[in-house]
Amino acid sequence: RAPDGRLMLEGVDLAELAAEHATPLYVMSQASITRAVQAYSQALAGRSHRVHYAMKANSNLSVLRLIASLGCGFDIVSGGELQRALAAGARGDDIIFSGVGKTRAEMRLALDVGIACFNVESEAEIDVLNEVALSAGKVAPISLRVNPDVDPKTHPYISTGLKGNKFGVAQERVLATYQRAAKLPGLRIVGIDCHIGSQITQAAPYVEAVDRMLDLVDAVEAAGIALEHLDFGGGLGIDYVGNAPPPSVVEVWAPLLKQIDARGHGGKHICVEPGRSIVGNAGLCLTEVLYLKPGEQKNFCIIDAAMNDLPRPAMYQAFHQIVPVQAGEATAVTYDVVGPVCESGDWIGRDRTLAVSQGDFLAVLSTGAYSASMASNYNTRGRAAEVLVNGSAARVIRKREGFDEMVAAERV
Ligand code: LLP
């Protein structure tokens, strides 16, 4: 905040920005994204490594261009994301392709651009990828995504490395699957991969996952199959509350690197696939208070952003801080902050004490990840505009979606 209480992002006054571009408005900070990428480069400095930004967190082309310019590659999970990566200036070999349900068409597209690696998630996918590669006259570089059966201690919807999750190849099957893949002429084994979940706020699950991964690396290499790279996925959490920072990238990675060295794999290329920890705290969403609605049991603060713009509270009971953009005259009242969508699940924050009046702007914080990229047109609400701030400059990186664009693909 400026000394007079105005909320700023870098050098930009957010009340002015909201007035100029209307709300809801996603705003991202270039400096914050840059710092987050640098934290990974510093934590992995001196090693052969690459940060493959998981673009599902925020796939705006300007955000991708910025992240690519900082030296990152990308982790993708669809043909659409592949096309975004290319549109942002990446080359095939900057990209790794994850996901349990790759289609033949997506595999073909990725092979045609010379993808760096397919993170294969099942034995059935091995056969299909081999077939697609052979029919394209190519050899597909692969890594097996291992399911290390580690509890990341996060929300069940975003845990991915437990036995009961749909992701990865079970540990018991990993060696046999590598041995089978090694015999297939359309495949070339290049690495091993895991991703245990998202919004992980402790180091311990990583330590456990790395340990299990390295056991598998030993077993696979003992069988005569060489692995060039180790990919440990993403998942590092961010502070949504404002006073409870999870361990930093370097705090998590320094011991992991020691662990990798101690087990004799320090010479291997390391990949990571962070999403949220690169963009999550670099963004906020500006919104206007439409109505204040006092009630017997609850007071409601009805804002113009909704679950279609900010789906995380409705989907994962996620907490985002909500703060006034300007200091007002109002007295503080406890509200449920809700959107205009016709569902009781459309809440953005519950039991928040706010001093606000109708017409005020609020900022919903930490919305840089999994907000714009998960937005929908539910209730025929156009997607909000997006702005990227750099110093005192603010540039529209996605214009507000209008009605014509929303119905453009429909036929009557
Ligand atoms: N790699 C793979 C294979 C992934 O599936 C994911 C995220 C990532 C990397 C990046 O994870 P991150 O560093 O962002 O935690 N929509 C949910 C999060 C879903 C995460 C899905 N996979 C949320 O809003 O909390």
Residues whose N, C-alpha, C, O or C-beta is under 5 A from the ligand:
A	BS01	LLP	A54 A57 S98 I158 H195 G197 S198 Q199 G233 G234 G235 L236 E273 P274 G275 R276 S277 R312 Y370
